[in-house]
Amino acid sequence: MTGGDRTIDSIAPDSASAGSTAGKRALPRDSLLLVGQCRLGDEPGVHEVRVRNLSEAGLMIELDIPADVGSHVWLDLPGIGETSGTVAWCAAGRMGIALDGTIDPRRAR
């Protein structure tokens, strides 16, 4: 990624303004610290990630490697297993992932 933070849609962190529906999520998310594995796009190799919050349709991970918004990712998460999604936003070592399907976040506990 070059330049500053990148985002798509209105789901980027801190994008909501007072009285606006931008940035609001339809599904509740759980704050947690979970260590999993991630592969970015067609890149070889797997990276360790820290999952900071999780919902049925998405998650926020900490990863020191930037990724372009819209990039596909594959994840392997304890209790959940393998899943995939798309980078929705990326900022300062964190990224939001919109999952391709839904998961049961309670399985991560």
N, C-alpha and C positions, 0 to 999 in steps of 0.2 A: 504494500500500500504506500502510496506517495502522498505527501501533503498532510493535512489535518485529519480529524476524525471523519469517518464516513457513516452514512446511515441511509436506510430506505424506509419508506412509510413514516408513520408517526410513532413508532415504538421505541425510538432511541431513548436512552436514559435522560431524565431532566428536560424532555422536550415539551411537556405539558405546560400550558399557561393557565393562569387563574380563570376558572369558569369554562375552560375548554375541555373537550373530550379527547384531544390528542394526547397520546402517551398512556392512556388508561388501558388496562388489560381486562379482557372479559373473564379470564380464569384466575383464581387465586394462585399464588405461588408461595412455596415454602423456602425460607432461608435455611441454608445448611452449608456444611463444608464436606464435600465428597470428592475423592480423587478418582479420576477415570482416565481413559485413553481416547485420543482424537487423531484422526487423519484428515488433512486438509486437501480437498480436491483430488487431483491426480498425483500429488506429491508423494514420493516414497517416504516411508518412515512413519512412526507413530510418536505422538507427543503426549506427555503427561499433562493433564488439565485439572484444575480445581473448579468444581461446580459450586457456585455461590448461591444460586436459587434455582428452583425447579417448579414447573407446572405441567399440566397434562400436555400442553402444546409447545413448550419451549423452555429454555434455560439460559442462564448467564454463566459463562465460564471465564476463568482467568487463564490466559495463555500469553506468553511473551512474544509470540510470533504473530505479526499482523496478518489479517486476511482481508481480501476484497469483499465488500458487500455483494451478496448474490452467490458467493462461492459455496459449493457443496461440501459438507463435512460428514464424516462417519464417526460415531461415538460408541464406546463400550463402557457402560456404567455399572458399578456393583449393584446387584439386586434388580437391575432393569435389563441388562444385556446390551446387545447391539441395536443401535438405532441410527437414523440419519436425519439431516436437516440442512437448512440454508442459513448462512450468516446474514442476519437482519441489520446488525450494526456492529461497529468495531471502534473502540476508544480506549486509549491508555492501558493496554494490557488486558482488556476485558472485551468480550464479545457476546452478543445476544444471538441465540440460535433458535430459529423457528423450525420445529420438528416436522418431518414429512407426514408423520402419523401421530397418534396420541399414545401416551404412556400413563401408567399408574404411578405417580410420584411417591406414594406410600411404600412402594416396593424398595425404594432407595434407603429406607430407614433400617 
